[in-house]
Amino acid sequence: MNIVNLKNHNEINEAWVQNIIAENPNLLGLGDVELLQLERKQPRAGRLDFLFRELNGNRIYEIELQLGKTDESHIIRTIEYWDIERKRYPQYEHVAVIIAENITSRFLNVISLFNGNIPIIALQMSAIQIENKIGLHFVKVLDESLMKEIDDEIETVHQPTDRGFWEATASKETVSLADSILNLIKKCDNGYNLKYNKYYIGLEKSGISNNFIFFKPKKRLINAMFKMESDPEFEEQMDAASLDYEHKNALYTLKLNQDDLIDRQEIIESLVQRAYQYFIK
């Protein structure tokens, strides 16, 4: 049995490792996960090696692979891709994962500077050769997945449904509140429509999901979620308007009823515009 250095191997390359992981994701020790996308293109960036989803939960794993030892560019890419995906799909819990043959002490020192604010896992990969066969072994050397729950429901973008489902699950009145906010969104871009999923109502434009705002109707109110960073000055305006809101994970959640859409339309419209600008910037 020999440990093989993949970085300097004459025949085996990163694509070979990617295929092994894609076909056998349980090797990573992340539990029951499924591959959502391989080599996922990032806007104004490169490509994320793997996007995995937890089968029996609501975690998404953004995974970067590197042969050899971790380096600065590898760390930056991993965190950047994690940040892009968590802003794109805030209804999930997101965990950044770095895979490398050598997780260096310098890497661990850099990660410690984030004080647990970035949920990140580091997996050290070993290639083991037995006779003429090579297998992969992964050891978790860092696990700082201090996750904050976004909601107590398991989310998925892969289970579309229709308006009737939501009107029966919640009520026609609260689903119509999503229509009212959609009308405000159309003032920013008339191309958007509602997209009905099993656990939330999102937005789509030209058949592509763009959930910078999404909704969870209840029986008597609607939870409207707006993607944007915290804005203390604007929060003072929301406080003055007596809006029921909270902010976490780059997401404002407002609990709205019909009276809110009538009496507080101006400030809700301002929030819509801010979320739209945050999305397109």
N, C-alpha and C positions, 0 to 999 in steps of 0.2 A: 504494500500500500504506500503510495507516494502522494504528497501534496503538490499540485500542479500550479504554476504561476500562469494564470490566464492572460495577464497583461502582455507577456512576452511569448505566448504560445504561437507556433507557426501556423497552426490550422484552425484552432478554435478562436472565435471572435465574439464580440458583444451580441451580435444577432443570434448566435447559437445559444447563448445564455438566455436571451429574451424568449426564445422559443421554448426552452425547457421550463422556464417560470410560467409562461402563458399556458402551457399544457398541464403543469402540475403546481398550481398556486398554493396548495397546502404545504409545499416545501418551505414556504416563508414563515410558517408558524403564526399567521395572523388570524387563524380560525377559518370558518367557512366563508370564502369569498369567491366572487366571480369577476372575470375580466370584462370590463366595460369597453375599454379601447386600448389599443397598442399604438405607440408613437402618436399620441394625441397632439395635434397642432395647437399652439398657443398664440393668441393675438399679440403681435409685435414682439414675439419671443421665439423660442425654438420649439422643440417637441418633447412632451412629457413621455417618458418611457412606458409607464403603465398607469392606467386608472382602474382600480379595483373597487368593488362594492361589497359590503358585508351582507351576506344572504339573510341573516336573521336579526338584523339591526339596521341602524341608519348611519353607519360610518362609511365614508369614502376615503380610500387610501391613494394619495398621489405619490408614486414611487419613481425614484431616479436610480439608475444603475450605472456603476462605474467600475471598470476593471482597474486593478491596482489600488492605490491608496486614495483616500478622500483628499480633495484640494478645495481651494477657495471658490473656484467657479462652480464646482459641484454643489457646494453648500448654497450658494446664491441661487442657482437654478432651482434647486429643490424647494427653497422657501418661496421663491417667486411663483413657481407653478402652483404650489399649495395656496398661496394668496389669491391667485387668479381664479382657481376653481372654487374656493370657499365664497368668493364674492359672486361667482356665477350661479352657484347652487347653495344658498345659505340654509335651505331646509334640511341639509345634511350636517353631520359632524365630520370634520375633515382632519385627517392625520397625514403629515408629511413623513415619507419613509426614504431613507438613504441606504442603498446597498453598495458595498465596496469590499474588495478583498482585504483591505487594511484600513480599519477605522483608527485614525491616528489620535494621539493625545491632544494635538493641536485642535483637531476637530471638536473633541469633547470640551476643550477650554472655550472655544468660540460659542458652542451651543449653550454652555453654562451662562453666558452673558445675557441670554434671553429670559432667564429666571422662570422658565416653565411657561412663558406666554405663547410660545409656539409649540403645539403638540407635535413631537417628532420622535420617530423610531429609527435607530441605526442597526442595520443587520450586517454582520461580518460574514462574508461568503468564502467558503473554501471549496476548491475543486479537488476531489480525491480520485486518484487513478488506481484501479485494481485490475491487474493484467492489462488488457487493451481497452478497458471501459473507464469512462470518467463520469463521476456523479457529483452533484452539488449538495453542500451542507451549509445551513444558515444558522447563525447564533445571534440572538438579540443582545447587543451590548449596551443599548440605551433605549429606555422607554419612558418618555415624559409625556404620555398622553393624558394630560389633565384636561379632560373635555368638559365643556359646559353644555348642558342640554338646551337645545333650542325649543323643543316641544316634547310632549309625552306621547306623540304619535310617531309611528314609523312611516317615513316618507319614501316615495319613489316616483321618479319621472317616467317609469316604464309601464304604468297602468292607466291608460286614458279611459275616460268615461264620458258622460254627457250631462247636459244641464238638468235633465229630469232627475238624475241621481242626486244632485246637490239640492234640488228643491225638495226632494223627499227626505234626504238626510238632515238638512237644516230647515229652511223654509223659503218660500218664493220671495218673501219680503227681504230677507237678508241676502239672497243671491242677487236681487235687484240692486242692492247697494254696490256690488261689484260693477254692475252696469253704469251706475252713476260715476264711480271713480274712473272707469274706462273712458267715459265721455271727457273727463278732465285730461286723461292721458292723450286722447286724440287731438287735443289742442296743441300738444307738443309734437305728435306724429300721428297722422290719421291712419297709418297702416296697421296699427295694433288691434288685435281682437283677443277675446278671452279663450283660454284653452283649459278644458275641464279634465283634471286628473283625479285619481282616486282619493288622494289625501289633501289636495289643495287645488285652487283655481289659479292658473298662471296666465302668462301673456304669450302671444305668438305674432310674428310678422312674416308674411310670405311663407308660412309653414314652418318657421324656425322659432324655437322657444327663446324668449328674451325676458327672463323673470326678474327685472329690476323692481317690479312690484308684483306681489302675489297675495292670495286671499284664502282664508279659512272661515267660511260661513258657519255660524252656530244657529241655534233656534231663534234667539232674540237679538243677536248682534253679529258683526263680522269682524274678524281679526284681519286687518290690512297690514302687510309687511312691506316696508320701503327700504331698499338697500342704499345705505350711505353711512359715512362716518358720523360720529357724534358732533353736534353743533350746539354748544352751550347757549349761544345768543338766540338761536332759533328755538331752543327748548324753553327759553323765557317767554317767547310768544305763545308756545303751546300751553305752557302753564297758565298764562294770562287768559287763554281761551278755554281753560278747564278741560283740555283733552286728556283722555286716559291713555298713556303711552309708556313704553319702556324701550331702552336701547341696550343691545348687547350683540357682539359678533358682527359689527358693521351693519346692523339691522334695527330699524325702528318698527315696533309693533304697536298699532293703534287699535283699540277696541271702539268700534263705531256703531251707532244706530242711525235710524232715519233722521232724528232731530239733529245729530251732529252734521250730517250731510247738508242740512238746510241752514242751520244756525252758524256753522263753522266752515262753510264751503271755501271761503277765501284762504284761510290758513291751510286747509287740506289741499287746495289747488297749488299753493306755494310749495307744500311738501312734495307733491307729485312732480312739479317742475325741478325741484332740487334733486330728487331721485333720478329723474331722466338725465339731467346734466351730469350727475355723478356717474351714470352708466355710460354715457357717450364720450366722456373726457379721455 
